[in-house]
């Protein structure tokens, strides 16, 4: 990992690649303390460490990989879209874990979601697969400068709001601090470069946008980690289609039969509690993501979906021929090395290919 830089963790597909797991792993591995993001409550981000499952929406999940909580610093930038009640619950859990209030900073320009915004999305956005949390409506209000509420005006957030988190991050970088920036969602959902301009998120998903959102010069961009999975998913919706994907849609039963799992492995979304749609790997989309975002390395989660014997494996030489073949093909097709592999939901279910190469 590049030191004295803002290292960026991104989703390389359509979300739910288990970015939170990788973020926490990297924060732990490199003993980082500061993590930033511009999050919104579209989806939950999960970390399972020491047998405890933690889910975040606004707070970058990687903070739960910090070795000493009292040293952690959490920065929510000006592009954050915030539901105050959800954020306050997350902050309370952080404080119970040991992070003091002064170590949590929310930019006072972050946009607030109102109940009216949530209502509008619930009435008109579910057909395109929106999680209907009011995020798109809040972003529209910020762009139009009409009925836009900023975090700095919310009384309950006053102990955490900071005048200029972008300046704070730049100061940290100028003093050679190393930060992790945890992106939300995934490249295939990008409004401008994703699969579809309708069935997409309301933001741009790329490392360049991460720099812009955080107000950080390009010279401070560190390593870019693209998190992917061998069977990409899309969120489902309540009626109709939630959009296309350029590879064949399959069933969770097919995935289970292929990998040899002995139980149902169907995935349910954290926010909407709906079954995720699952697809064959889309090689052309991965090549597109690489050409646009230029990641320094891949982190491949769910290797156990290729062979269930890979569940919780921590050494490359113990991986199945299916996982090994997939990793080698991915590197050959893209020219990007696979740096880490996830073999299960837990924090320690990881293969470090730098330390333990194939």
Helices and strands as residue ranges (DSSP letters): E 6-11, H 19-29, E 34-37, E 45-49, E 52-56, G 61-65, G 69-71, E 73-76, E 81-82, H 84-97, G 101-103, E 104-107, E 111-112, H 115-124, G 126-128, H 135-144, G 151-153, G 155-157, E 161-162, H 165-174, E 179-182, G 187-189, H 207-214, G 218-220, E 221-229, E 233-234, E 249-250, H 252-259, E 277-279, H 283-293, E 297-301, G 303-305, G 308-310, G 316-318, H 321-334, E 338-342, E 350-352
